[in-house]
Amino acid sequence: MLLKNHSGIILECGTDEAGRGCLAGPVTAAAVILSPKFKNSLLNDSKKLSEPKRDLLKPIIELQALTFGVSHVYQEEIDQINILNASILAMQQSISQLSPQPEFIIVDGNRFKPYNDIPFETIIKGDGKYLSIAAASVLAKTYRDAYMNTIHEEFPMYNWKQNKGYPTAEHREAIRKYGVTKYHRKSFRLIPEQLKLEV
């Protein structure tokens, strides 16, 4: 199935985030405005694409997009404002980088907050329906993965290069064994039996 454009408005941006359910690292969002003529049969929800396909699509999106932006909101701020607010903030920050600014915003999911009086629509599973959201999902995922690969070098025992900070059994076992790092989200339940985390 070929994904399509949404509203027919030329300056429509799609936005999506990656890393919302992770135990460590930032939540990362991207916003993308594509030309109405943009087509790519490979482009889909980033979760349905292999890592090599995402890496193949990233430079194509960056080259062919009218404009794009990417933003990280880090674990300290996630702990302060909660993951939902951090996800929305990351999306809004990525939209703020767009030039020109969009006339309409489509958002993956069901929660967003007004941004600069620009009309918006939230779309559940929008990254599997609309090109610009799918493109944003690919950029958010690839940029976040690259960041997690970098901090993996500092703390290789958590294997973030593989799990990207998600709550795998291996990641949780490493938290039990080695404790938490400055990159962990202290407000999250890092291990299932956790009652109070000593930090």
C-alpha positions in Angstrom: 0.0 0.0 0.0 1.4 3.4 -0.9 1.0 6.0 1.8 -0.5 9.3 0.8 -0.6 13.0 1.7 -3.3 14.1 4.1 -5.0 17.5 3.7 -3.8 18.6 0.2 -2.3 21.7 1.9 1.2 22.1 0.4 2.9 23.2 3.7 1.5 20.4 5.8 4.0 18.9 8.2 3.9 15.4 9.8 5.4 14.9 13.2 6.2 11.8 15.3 8.4 10.7 18.2 10.6 7.8 19.1 11.7 6.4 22.5 8.6 7.1 24.5 8.7 3.7 26.2 12.4 3.6 26.9 14.1 3.5 30.3 17.1 5.5 29.3 18.0 8.3 26.9 15.9 11.1 25.3 12.5 11.1 23.6 13.3 12.2 20.0 10.8 13.8 17.6 11.0 14.9 14.0 8.8 17.1 11.8 8.8 16.9 8.0 7.2 18.8 5.2 7.2 16.9 1.9 6.5 18.1 -1.6 3.0 16.9 -2.7 4.9 15.1 -5.6 7.0 13.1 -3.1 6.6 9.3 -3.5 8.5 6.4 -2.1 7.2 2.9 -2.1 9.6 1.8 0.7 8.5 4.5 3.2 6.3 3.2 6.0 5.9 3.4 9.8 9.5 3.1 11.0 8.6 0.3 13.4 7.7 -1.8 10.3 11.0 -1.1 8.6 14.3 -2.9 9.3 17.3 -0.8 10.5 19.0 -1.0 7.0 15.8 0.3 5.3 15.5 3.2 7.8 19.2 4.1 7.2 18.5 4.0 3.5 15.5 6.2 3.7 17.0 8.8 6.1 19.2 10.6 3.5 16.5 10.4 0.9 14.0 12.1 3.2 16.5 14.8 4.2 17.4 15.5 0.6 13.9 15.5 -0.8 11.9 17.1 2.0 11.0 20.7 1.7 12.2 21.1 5.3 12.7 19.0 8.3 13.6 19.3 12.0 14.7 16.9 14.8 14.7 17.5 18.5 15.8 15.5 21.6 14.2 16.1 25.0 16.5 14.5 27.5 15.9 12.3 30.5 16.2 15.1 33.1 13.4 17.0 31.5 11.3 13.8 31.0 11.6 13.3 34.8 10.5 16.8 35.5 7.5 17.2 33.1 6.5 13.5 32.4 6.9 11.5 29.2 3.7 12.7 27.5 4.6 16.4 27.9 8.2 15.7 26.9 7.0 13.9 23.7 4.8 16.9 22.8 7.6 19.3 23.6 10.0 17.4 21.4 7.5 17.5 18.5 6.9 21.2 18.9 10.6 21.9 19.1 11.1 19.9 15.8 8.3 21.9 14.2 9.9 25.2 15.3 13.0 24.3 13.2 11.0 24.1 10.0 11.5 26.9 7.4 9.0 27.7 6.1 6.6 27.0 8.9 3.7 24.7 8.2 0.1 25.8 7.6 -1.2 22.5 9.0 0.2 19.9 11.3 -0.6 16.2 11.4 0.5 14.3 14.5 1.0 10.6 15.1 -1.1 9.5 18.1 -4.0 11.1 20.0 -2.4 13.9 22.1 -0.9 17.2 21.1 -1.0 20.8 22.3 -1.7 23.9 20.2 1.5 25.3 18.6 1.6 28.9 17.3 -2.1 28.9 16.4 -1.4 26.4 13.5 -4.3 24.0 13.0 -3.5 20.4 13.7 -5.0 16.9 13.6 -4.0 13.9 15.7 -4.1 10.6 13.8 -3.8 7.3 15.6 -1.3 5.1 13.7 -0.8 8.0 11.4 2.8 6.8 10.7 1.3 3.9 8.7 -1.2 6.2 6.8 0.5 9.4 5.8 3.9 10.0 4.1 5.0 13.0 6.1 4.3 11.3 9.5 6.1 8.1 8.2 9.1 10.3 7.2 9.1 12.0 10.6 9.0 8.5 12.3 12.0 7.4 10.3 14.0 10.5 11.1 13.1 10.4 14.8 14.0 6.7 15.1 17.3 7.0 13.2 18.5 10.1 15.1 17.6 8.6 18.4 19.3 5.3 17.6 22.4 7.2 16.6 22.4 9.0 20.0 21.9 5.7 21.9 24.8 4.1 19.9 27.0 7.0 21.1 26.2 6.7 24.8 26.5 2.9 24.5 30.3 3.5 24.3 30.2 5.2 27.7 28.2 2.4 29.4 28.5 -0.7 27.2 27.2 -3.0 30.0 23.6 -1.9 29.3 23.9 -2.8 25.6 22.1 0.3 24.4 23.5 -0.3 21.0 21.2 -3.3 20.7 18.2 -2.4 22.9 18.3 1.4 22.4 17.2 1.9 26.0 14.0 -0.1 25.8 13.0 -2.3 28.8 14.4 -5.6 27.6 15.2 -8.4 30.1 18.9 -7.8 29.5 18.6 -4.1 30.1 16.7 -4.6 33.3 19.2 -7.2 34.5 22.0 -4.8 33.9 20.2 -2.1 36.0 19.9 -4.7 38.8 23.6 -5.5 38.5 25.2 -2.1 37.9 22.5 0.4 39.1 21.4 3.4 37.2 23.3 5.9 35.1 22.9 9.6 34.4 21.0 8.6 31.2 18.3 6.6 33.0 14.8 8.1 33.5 14.5 8.1 37.3 10.8 8.7 37.2 10.3 5.4 35.3 9.8 2.0 36.9 13.2 0.7 35.9 12.9 -2.8 37.2 9.5 -4.6 37.8 9.9 -5.2 41.5 11.2 -1.7 42.2 9.5 0.0 45.1 11.9 2.9 45.6 15.0 3.6 43.5 18.1 4.6 45.4 19.8 7.4 43.4 
